[in-house]
Amino acid sequence: MKAFAPGRVNLIGDHTDYTGGLAMPMAIDLGTTVSGHPGGDVVELSSASERGTACVPLSVTRADLADLCPSWARYIGGVIHELRPTAGFAGTVTTTLPVGAGLSSSAALELATALVLGFRGSARDLAELCQRAEQTASGVPCGMMDQLASASGVEGHALLIDFSDLSVEPVPVPDGAEIVVVHSGQKRALTSSAYGERRAACDRAARIVGPLLGASVADLATIDDPVIYRRAHHVVTENERVRLFAAAFRAGDLAEAGRLMTESHQSLRDDFEVSTEVLDALVQRLVQTPGVHGARLTGAGFGGCAVALTDPGALRKGWVVQPSAGATVG
């Protein structure tokens, strides 16, 4: 028995999911496979790329998760804690996703694990369960973009997701568009405190002006705290960029889509302050390359990868990724 869950790259709309906003990720043709045989009262998985073996009892509690080794076993434990399967599993984990790159390697592991442990339900239900598992395992109050994109992927399409109601609209990736993911060389180091601070700032802004998805830049004038203002300004302007980006994709306007991606990076750098000097330098090099329409950091920031929208063959570095279908079991 095996299950495959794709990673995801977010084309635009970061740090908008947990504010009930808009994002446009896509599932990609890199991902994680969990394979083996059900049975027993533990889940025991070895990894082809990571050290150690995860051995997690079905009776695992929330308090047990922090003590699980290797560290990736905590995500397995989070899934078991939320799913409460009736039988264990013994097998292996293989992945084509680079760990710590911001391509949702943890979400892919969670989804594939849930499927081999017997989860059967909608893509939304799977994403919600694995979001809870990630929050339990990591202590980071993450949104649901990674899990929902991986679960809901549609071949050939990006996904316009409205996190106010979790609706997903597939948007075709234009002909002639190539999407390239380039690692900055800086492993992503998202801490629970940094993520929590950003989320708390957005929550505070929403208490002042109402839901940020419905707010305008003019509405933000009532926010006195300059840090809270900048965080909210990113979210409000990013939601509008997602709308415009989706329209540009539908029209096949790669130049406009690329411009919006680069503008998004600037907002993440200046307003949300989740970029790094290394990522900034990478994005600058990419956008100066002939045939590159735009680029931005992808994922939560603090290291990891940039994503570029290019003409075919414009970049000779990184991974050319294809928009792929969602998680499957078989």
LINLINVEN-V28592 format. One record per residue. RES is the residue in one small letter. PHI is phi in whole degrees, -180 to 180 (999 if undefined). NEAR is the number of other ideal C-beta (glycine too) atoms within 8 Angstrom. Layout:
res,phi,near
RES,PHI,NEAR
RES,PHI,NEAR
//
This chain:
res,phi,near
m,999,10
k,-150,11
a,-138,16
f,-122,10
a,-129,16
p,-76,16
g,-75,15
r,-144,16
v,-119,14
n,-95,14
l,-77,14
i,-168,14
g,103,19
d,-97,16
h,62,14
t,-112,14
d,-65,12
y,-78,11
t,-102,13
g,73,8
g,-104,15
l,-115,14
a,-152,14
m,-138,17
p,-89,15
m,-147,16
a,-69,16
i,-123,15
d,-85,7
l,-112,11
g,-171,16
t,-125,15
t,-117,11
v,-112,16
s,-137,10
g,158,12
h,-134,7
p,-75,10
g,139,7
g,84,8
d,-120,7
v,-136,9
v,-107,15
e,-123,13
l,-129,16
s,-104,9
s,-116,14
a,-77,7
s,-123,6
e,-117,8
r,-73,4
g,86,8
t,-123,8
a,-82,15
c,-132,8
v,-124,13
p,-72,7
l,-65,13
s,-88,5
v,-54,11
t,-109,7
r,-57,6
a,-66,5
d,-75,9
l,-61,14
a,-64,6
d,-94,5
l,-72,14
c,-133,6
p,-65,10
s,-61,6
w,-71,11
a,-65,14
r,-65,12
y,-70,15
i,-61,15
g,-63,15
g,-62,17
v,-65,15
i,-62,14
h,-61,13
e,-83,11
l,-85,12
r,52,7
p,-67,11
t,-93,5
a,-139,11
g,-81,12
f,-161,16
a,-128,10
g,179,14
t,-132,10
v,-118,14
t,-125,10
t,-148,15
t,-106,6
l,-89,13
p,-72,8
v,-77,8
g,79,9
a,-102,14
g,85,13
l,-107,16
s,71,14
s,-65,14
s,-69,12
a,-65,15
a,-62,17
l,-63,16
e,-64,16
l,-65,17
a,-64,17
t,-65,15
a,-60,14
l,-68,14
v,-72,16
l,-88,14
g,110,9
f,-62,9
r,-139,3
g,178,5
s,-75,5
a,-60,11
r,-65,10
d,-64,8
l,-63,16
a,-63,15
e,-65,10
l,-62,13
c,-75,16
q,-63,12
r,-62,10
a,-62,16
e,-66,17
q,-62,12
t,-65,11
a,-75,12
s,-101,12
g,78,5
v,-94,10
p,-78,8
c,-72,11
g,-80,7
m,-112,12
m,-59,14
d,-59,13
q,-68,17
l,-71,15
a,-66,16
s,-66,20
a,-76,15
s,-108,13
g,-52,17
v,-128,11
e,-56,7
g,82,6
h,-131,12
a,-88,12
l,-123,17
l,-87,12
i,-110,17
d,-104,10
f,-81,16
s,-75,7
d,-135,5
l,62,9
s,-79,6
v,-126,10
e,-118,9
p,-67,9
v,-125,12
p,-60,8
v,-75,11
p,-61,8
d,-59,4
g,85,8
a,-94,9
e,-119,12
i,-113,16
v,-123,14
v,-106,16
v,-123,14
h,-77,9
s,-75,12
g,87,4
q,-111,9
k,-62,7
r,-63,13
a,-133,6
l,-79,9
t,-94,7
s,-63,9
s,-70,6
a,-65,10
y,-64,13
g,-62,10
e,-64,8
r,-64,12
r,-67,10
a,-63,8
a,-64,12
c,-67,15
d,-62,8
r,-65,10
a,-62,16
a,-65,12
r,-68,5
i,-87,8
v,-112,11
g,93,7
p,-52,9
l,-69,16
l,-64,11
g,-97,5
a,-90,11
s,-110,6
v,-59,7
a,-62,5
d,-62,10
l,-73,14
a,-62,5
t,-82,7
i,-89,11
d,-83,4
d,-72,7
p,-66,5
v,-70,7
i,-60,12
y,-61,12
r,-64,12
r,-62,14
a,-67,17
h,-61,12
h,-60,13
v,-63,15
v,-64,14
t,-72,11
e,-67,17
n,-58,14
e,-68,8
r,-63,14
v,-63,16
r,-58,9
l,-68,10
f,-65,15
a,-60,12
a,-65,8
a,-65,12
f,-63,15
r,-62,8
a,-87,7
g,71,8
d,-92,8
l,-70,13
a,-62,7
e,-69,10
a,-61,14
g,-65,14
r,-60,10
l,-67,14
m,-62,17
t,-65,13
e,-64,9
s,-62,14
h,-61,15
q,-62,8
s,-69,14
l,-64,16
r,-73,11
d,-93,8
d,-87,11
f,-97,14
e,54,7
v,-121,13
s,-88,10
t,-135,10
e,-60,5
v,-66,10
l,-65,15
d,-60,11
a,-65,8
l,-64,12
v,-60,14
q,-62,8
r,-63,8
l,-64,13
v,-69,12
q,-89,6
t,-86,10
p,-56,4
g,89,9
v,-97,16
h,-83,13
g,-180,13
a,-156,15
r,-163,13
l,-65,16
t,-129,14
g,98,13
a,-74,11
g,101,16
f,61,11
g,114,13
g,94,18
c,-114,16
a,-111,15
v,-119,16
a,-123,16
l,-103,15
t,-136,14
d,-75,10
p,-56,6
g,79,7
a,-68,11
l,-115,14
r,-108,3
k,-128,5
g,86,10
w,-109,7
v,-82,7
v,-110,11
q,-110,7
p,-69,14
s,-126,12
a,-73,8
g,-83,13
a,-61,16
t,-139,8
v,-128,8
g,-169,5
//
